[in-house]
Amino acid sequence: MDYTNASDTQLLTLTRQSDIRAYNEFFRRYAPPLYRQACRYITNEEVAEELMLDVLFDIWDKRSTRDITGEIGAYLYRCMRNKIVDYRRQNIPEFITIDKVEQIKPLSTQQMGDYLTMTKDAEQVYFNALQAMSPQRRQVFRLSREEQLTYSEIAKEMNLSINTVENYMATALEIFRSRSKDYLTLISLFILSLFL
């Protein structure tokens, strides 16, 4: 059996029969796009990976009882979306009370100056990261983040496949992460200094 050229339906049928090689191919095929989907909504990459693994391991665990009708990829993306929604519901950030707001001291002149400097620096980090991208990746990123277009809308406008748009976005976000790592540490230290 040539697993790499098998259809999703064939792989799923073989997985139901406990064929681990079919499942491994199914996993290899869907792990990257599901992980990218999770990373769009979950900033913690480890959590995003855990959610993706939950979805795919569930396919193996319930292989003999689960009956997937319709397009398999669409089914998995729905499962991933539901995992993301559940995770975010359970991890809603704590709201700050009025009492705590009253305890926060106003910014000193020095802190205000630091804040304005950091704001300008943040803009510079953003534009430098954009310049590090290829023109097409930059356009995909801007359409997504600045104009709030969906991936399918971007794909249609730029005459690309949705998969290509997802890949461009994943690369763009990695560029931002790597270029802003040191800067985010400085922001954290600044915020911490406000409460000392």
N, C-alpha and C positions, 0 to 999 in steps of 0.2 A: 504493500500500500504506500503510495506517495502522499504522505501527510501534508507536505508543503503546498501541493497543488489541489488538495481536497477542498471542497466547499465548506462553508461554516456548518451547513446542515449535516454533511457527511461526518464532520469532526464531532458534532454534538451527538449524532446517533452512535458513533463508536465510543464516545465518552460515557454514554448511558450504559454501554456494555463493559464499563470499567477499563477501557483501553487508555492507559496512562500516556502513551505516546500521542494519541489523538488529543487528549486534554492538554498536554504540554504545548502542542502546536497551536491549539485554541488560545491558550494562555499567552504564548509568544505574540500572537496576532493582535490580541485585544488589550494587553497590559499597557503599552505605550499610549494609545489614544485615551483610554480611561484615566490614566494617570494625569495626562494633560488636561482632561476635563476637570478633574478634581483640583488641580493646581490653579485653575481659573478662579475658583471660589474659596479655596483654603490656602492661606498663606504659609502654613507650616507644611513643608514638603514631606516630613515623616508621617504626619496625619493623612495627607493626601495619598501617600503610598499605602497606608494601612486600609483606607477606605476602598482603594482599588483592589487590594488583595482580598478584602472581605467579599466584594462582589464576585471575583473570579473563583475564590475557594468555595463560595456558596454553590457555584455551578457543579463543582466536584462532589461536595457533601450531599447535595440533593439530586444527584444525577439520575437516580432511578425513579424519583417521584415527580420531578419538575417537568412540565410540558410547556415548551415555549412555542407559541404560535406567532406567525408573522415574521418580520425581518429580525434576525438574531442581533445584529448590531444595534438596531433601534431599541430592542428590548434591554440590552446591556447598558446603553446610555441612560435609559429611564431608571434602571436599577441604581446606577451611579448617581444620578440626580437625586433620587430618594435618599440615598446614603448621605449625600452632602447636606440636604435639607434637614435630616434627622440630627446630624452632627451639629449643625449651626443652631438648631433649636435648643439643643442640650448645652450649648456653650455660648449663650447670649451674654455679652459683657455686662458686668455689674454696673448699675446706674449710680451716679453720685448723688448723695442727698444734699438738701439745702444747707444743713449743718456743716457738712464737709466743705461746701463752696465758700461759706463764710469764713472758714479757717484758712483758706488759701490767701497768702499775702499778695498784694499787688506787685507787679514787676518793678524792680528798681530801674533807675536810668541805665545802669550798667547792663542789667539783664535784658532790658528792652533793646539796647544796642546790639547785644549778642544775638537776640532773637532775629532782628532785622538782617544782621550779617548772615546768619544761618539760612534765612529765607532766600537771600540772594545766592548763597552757595548752593542751596537745593536746586534753584533754577538752573544754575550752571551745570550741576551734576546731570540734571535731566537733559539739557541740550547737548552736553558732551556724549551722553549715552545714545541719543538720537543720531548724532553725527557718526558714531561708530558702526551704525547699521548700514546695510545696503539700502539703496533708495526704495526698493520694493518692500523690504521689511519695515522700513520707516513709515511708508505710506499705510501698510496694513496696521501697524501699531497705532498710528494717529487716527485712522478711521475707527478703530475699536475703542480706544481710550478717550480721544478728544471729541469724536462725533457720535460715540455710543452706538455704532452699527454692529449688528450681529455678525457672526462669522459667515453665515450664508449670504448676507447682504454684501459683505466685503468681497466674498468669492465672486458674486454676480457682477459687482461693479468693476473689479479688477480682472475679470475673466480668468480666475484661478479655481482650482478645486478646493473644497472645504478643508481637506487634509493638508494641502499646501499652506492655507491660511493658518491652520492650527500649528503647523511646524514653524512658520515664520513668527507667530506670537510666542511660542515656547522659547525660541532663540532670543527674541527681543527681551522677554522677561528675564532670561538668564543674563543678558548683557546688563540690564538694570540692576539685578541682584549683585553681580560681581563688582560693578562700579560704585554702588551705593553702600557697600558693606561697611567701610571705614566711616563713612559719613553718618550712617545710622547709629554707630557707637557714640559719636560726638553728640548727636541729638539726645540719646538716652542719658548721657552724662549731664547735659544741660537741663533736661527735665528733672533729673534727680536732684540737681543743685537747687531747684526751686523749692524743694520741700525740706532742705537742710537748715 
